[in-house]
Amino acid sequence: MAGDAPYQLHGFDVSYFTAKVRPALRYKQLWYDERRADIPEILRLTGLGFIPVVITPEGEVWQDSTDIYDRLEARRPDPPLFPASPVQRIAAHLIELYVDEVGLLPAMHYRWGSELGESSARARFSAMMGSSELGERAADRMVKARHMLGSTPETSDAIEEHTHALFAALSAHFEVHAYLLGERMSFADCALMGPFYAHLWGDLVSRQLLLETAVPVVGWIERCSFPNTDQQGAWLADDALAPELRAVLEVMGRDAAPLVLDAVRAVEEWADSRPESLERIPRGVGLCDSKFRSTKLTHAARTYALFSIQRVLDTYTKLDEAGREAVDKAFRGTGFEDVLAYRPRHRMIKDGFQLAFESD
Ligand SMILES: N[C@@H](CCC(=O)N[C@@H](CS)C(=O)NCC(=O)O)C(=O)O
């Protein structure tokens, strides 16, 4: 799809969700121009203060990393980001669910949860904004967001245990395979670059941890950053998942599924009796308590959680019986079976760029 203008990616190098999208643009071999996000312009274009935003050569505006994947795949199906076979496709969706809802915890913990982490992140933010005043202000907002997500001094041990388990499982996997689903990148890899590129690799404390304990993961970050076409092989044959991926899915599923489901239940309860006259649904509907490993973790129940789980379940419930059986068998015992068994009673849609309930 050669045009006479590049795609534009508006984001930041420190940004989690920009890091989800950048590898997808590179993998698709699109001509794109990455810009430091112009937030007033993004507000004007989308009505929202979120990055990343992609502007196509024709001037279409794409917002939300999940939506950006869908549109990229629809426009340029080759090379593919989305596996067509049920088990691999659902695996990729579940990994993206982990990233969108829970991967923020290790990312925020290592960036802001220690003196060295916070002081180096503040310096990075100030350098990025070209002003220590603006950098400090942005950092203050992130420190608050970190607590709302459930990354606090009380949960830091559990988050570190989770991260160590994840690094170990991913290292064992990437010692054998180039990417999560085999020898070709998929949107699962792009999604997992969300926590791994901007935060875990870009930040001082976690970078040291990766280099000391998870070198195969560093190799994978490098491959996802430069996904050259001539270095892409195939996803595993026969819709298989690598045995090594099972351990990764177990860390993600067992630790993350309870948090996602608690948030979704809280959002649904709120939606049962939501005020009729709401112009916009809120980003969060209050706090909810969950168990993260064996620690109590209090986190904001974000309305986006319902949208995230719906994305997985829409794919799952449309599978034929044989596909659903194969998926059930593959994810049984990972913790993700509880996600696949959930049936939301409210449905979310996008009204423009804004999340809304279908009946609104
Ligand atoms: N669902 C959106 C989330 C985007 C998002 O939260 N981006 C962060 C930066 S990494 C942001 O813009 N935050 C601004 C805010 O929370 O107000 C996506 O997947 O693109």
The ligand as an SDF file (V2000), in Angstrom:
LIG
                    3D

 20 19  0  0  0  0  0  0  0  0999 V2000
   -6.5550    1.4800   25.4990 N   0  0  0  0  0  0  0  0  0  0  0  0
   -5.5490    2.4330   25.0780 C   0  0  0  0  0  0  0  0  0  0  0  0
   -4.7780    2.8930   26.2990 C   0  0  0  0  0  0  0  0  0  0  0  0
   -3.7980    3.9840   25.9780 C   0  0  0  0  0  0  0  0  0  0  0  0
   -3.1630    4.5890   27.2020 C   0  0  0  0  0  0  0  0  0  0  0  0
   -3.6300    4.4070   28.3640 O   0  0  0  0  0  0  0  0  0  0  0  0
   -2.0730    5.3120   26.9680 N   0  0  0  0  0  0  0  0  0  0  0  0
   -1.4040    6.0070   28.0420 C   0  0  0  0  0  0  0  0  0  0  0  0
    0.0670    6.2000   27.7360 C   0  0  0  0  0  0  0  0  0  0  0  0
    0.9580    4.6890   27.6520 S   0  0  0  0  0  0  0  0  0  0  0  0
   -2.0180    7.3810   28.1430 C   0  0  0  0  0  0  0  0  0  0  0  0
   -2.1750    8.0470   27.1550 O   0  0  0  0  0  0  0  0  0  0  0  0
   -2.3900    7.7850   29.3580 N   0  0  0  0  0  0  0  0  0  0  0  0
   -2.9550    9.0800   29.5640 C   0  0  0  0  0  0  0  0  0  0  0  0
   -3.9230    9.0230   30.6910 C   0  0  0  0  0  0  0  0  0  0  0  0
   -4.0260    7.9810   31.3420 O   0  0  0  0  0  0  0  0  0  0  0  0
   -4.6170   10.0280   30.8950 O   0  0  0  0  0  0  0  0  0  0  0  0
   -4.6350    1.7350   24.0710 C   0  0  0  0  0  0  0  0  0  0  0  0
   -4.5670    0.5000   24.0790 O   0  0  0  0  0  0  0  0  0  0  0  0
   -4.0560    2.4220   23.2180 O   0  0  0  0  0  0  0  0  0  0  0  0
  1  2  1  0
  2  3  1  0
  2 18  1  0
  3  4  1  0
  4  5  1  0
  5  6  2  0
  5  7  1  0
  7  8  1  0
  8  9  1  0
  8 11  1  0
  9 10  1  0
 11 12  2  0
 11 13  1  0
 13 14  1  0
 14 15  1  0
 15 16  2  0
 15 17  1  0
 18 19  2  0
 18 20  1  0
M  END
$$$$
